[in-house]
Amino acid sequence: IREAQQKGVTCPFILLTGQGDAELDARAVELGASDYLVKGRLDGHTLIRSIRYAVDRAAANEDLASSEAHYRLLFENNPAPMCLVEPETGGIESMNRAAAALYGFHPDETADLNLSDLRHTNGPVPREGVILREGSTLEEHRTRGGERLYVELLSERIVLDHHPLDLVMLTDMTRQIDNNRRLRLLQQ
């Protein structure tokens, strides 16, 4: 099984053996076998059912891997800055390229970031005439180089691999806020 997997074989494996050994059964499944059948206890119905289940599981795993790859592609290449955040700690699990570029990070520098590392102040900042989307907040952040950013954060709770995460959409509002301030000064 290991040698076949190393050679890139992806079809399901059913281990057929003459021994009814629980340790061998566990080891075969650990290595990636879909099922473990003992020759002396095997009949046609059991073999057909084992093959059908192995093929169905392999198809489901392939669909899952394809879906995950599709999600990753959409997340990583999305032009809208976004990140996945651990709700309890604020730890950034993943930041897409657009978000890394917004903050001036190289994508491999974002692994140990926390949302609080990006914040310059805690809590909301004055809106300066900006209309925010429902459910979003406006925060003052800093880039890697220390430049000020006003960012609208819109968060949506999602579950990945049975693990709750917040998908946070980040919209740079800095230019709009600065323009609104200048306009107000000119009006005064």
Order of alpha helices (4+ residues) and beta strands (2+ residues): alpha-beta-alpha-beta-alpha-beta-beta-alpha-alpha-beta-beta-beta-alpha
